[in-house]
Amino acid sequence: MISITKKVNCAGCNACGDICKENAITFSPDNEGFLYPRVDENKCIHCGLCDQVCPVLNKCANTSSNYESPECYAAAHKSVEVLFSSTSGGLFSAMAEIVYKENGFVGGAVHTEDSNVVQFISDDRNDLHRLRRSKDLQSNAEGFYRKTKSILDDGHKVLVCGVPCQIAGLLNYLGKDYENLITVDLICAGVNSPKVWRKYLDYIEQINDSRIVWTENKCKEYGWKKLTQKFVFENGQEYFDTYRTSWFIKGYINSHLYCRPSCYDCRFKGFPRNADISIGDYWGIEKYSANYNDDMGTSVVFINNDKGSAFFESVKKRIVCERTPLEWAVDGNPSLISSMSVLSDRRDDFFADLDHMRFDEVVEKYSAEDSRRIKSIRKTARVLKKVLITTRLSPVALYWTVRLSGVRNLLKGKGIICGTNSCISVDKTAKLEFDGLFIFGRKEKFTRSKDESKLYIEKGGSLKVLGDFDLDAGCEIIIFNNAQLIIHGSKFGYSDANKGLTIICGQKIEIKADVGIGRDVTIRDTNGRHFMNTAGYRPCREVVIGEKAWLCGPCTIMPGVKIGRSAIVSVGSLVTKAVPDHSLVSGNPATVVQNDVIWKL
């Protein structure tokens, strides 16, 4: 009879519950939100099957032929669409496509409508978009092993993907090798508490004042490496959380606060692996190969036995791949061989406070982060480096940098840093506000360029830069009397505009966060001080460039235009009217040529 006296000895794979023919084993969450088996002794017949299938108590069955040193590949799906929808290189999708094509079944973890995660299996390829989404919390596998065995016994081909303890539990449950089964395990750093995940979602809903209807982990819109969590709300708005901003990641990756206790002493590390194939993110591959440096995601693939090798051959036609040394993959994925370390001895206190504190507050209280002093020193060093690179110690550039920013503000990471060929005229009544570093006239690529960067602000004009924003040399910004220009920097650490940007502001222009701006783009909200005898004509009309829009150069944004979120304005376009969210516009005048566009910043 299964008996959990120490939580570290239960991986929560659920195999014991599925093997019990008397249904004597049920699962209930503990105070941390993890499921543990409970035995009804009135039903238990003491057959011992639950102990036999437990992968913590017993080594995985039928894996003696797996390679001690597996074949290792870097790989990515050939389809950009699949790459966008996948969390790394799309290898799971490539494998699933093969099995679906053969009328087989694919199993893995999926999010439910209430944002929990369960193990799921189906023969409907329409389920692939749910299966390939990454999940950072532990899935509930109750009933999954029984259903999988039934499908296998019926002769169907089956592909099952899970974390290593789940695959080990499945193989022990089956008790024999099935030729029609392909197992895939994931490189796992540790599974998180479903309770913590729910608290994180509650926090995100609270700060956005709307209910979450969709969430996507490791969304590619800001690049693979930013570990972006995307949220879509009932009110139609979107919100993104990256490793720089996410309190969930700070508690998980940075502080190791809320993984399952068994993850800190994982029994499924190292080689040989139990599954036929292992997959994960190929972190660090760009150090060794220029073929995988587009920040779209690269999968690492381990071929662990002959069955996995034969199946992988059928997958290769859908992917690009290259054989790599095993050491490269281990270097980028230490969790292949090492368990997550314990960084805090206050776990019980964390979970006690989780019940009554807001999520960001409780994570901040218990996270293992650098001290404020260390952060302050790093910020100051970063500012001084940017001042040196941008001004090149030019007396004129340093004068305007200090005059418009102030030394104290600069050291806090707030102000404008002017390039060597900056031509600046700012009226003494102008209003300047910086909540981040505004690099004006950057020349990193062409240091000997004589391109001027011009900033002209008339009486009462206002320039507000909220966040870090870099502007290449050769730009021109004109803000007329009492007009207001607002530039939002990146939420996630970096935002810029290319050479040749021209902004003519006569009333109000707002460029929201994470906008991509190509070369020779013009944004204007005014036709100057010229008038026409046309009904309803106004010389100035407000312009808004929505969050994460992409303005391909050269293009022109005319007065009164509002560009929607994540919209794209193609090369040479003249935009005279509003552009919807997630649309691609082109032409003169610009018209919508594609909807539902997703792009990577």
Secondary structure, DSSP 8 states (H G I E B T S, - for coil): ----SSGGG-----HHHHH-TT--EEEEE-TTS-EEEEE-TTT-----HHHHH-TTTS--TT-TTS-SS-EEEEEEES-HHHHHHSSSSSHHHHHHHHHHHTT-EEEEEEE-TTS-EEEEEES-GGGHHHHTS---B--B-TTHHHHHHHHHHTT--EEEEE-HHHHHHHHHHH-S--TTEEEEEE--S--B-HHHHHHHHHHHHHHHTS-EEEEEEEEGGG-GGG-EEEEEETTS-EEEE-TTT-HHHIIIIIT--SB-GGGGG-SS-SSS-SSSEEEEE-TTGGGT-GGG-SSS--EEEEE-SHHHHHHHHHHGGGEEEEE--HHHHHHH-GGGTS------S-HHHHHHHHTTS-HHHHHHHH-----HHHHHHHHHHHHHHHHHHHHTT-HHHHHHHHHHH-HHHHHTT-EEEE-TTEEEEE-TT-EEEEESEEEEEE-SS-TT----EEEEE-TT-EEEEES-EEEESS-EEEE-TT-EEEEE--TTS--EE-TT-EEEESSEEEE-TT-EE-TT-EEESB--S---S-TT--SB--EEE-TT-EE-SS-EE-TT-EE-TT-EE-TT-EE-S-B-TT-EEEETTEEEEESS-----
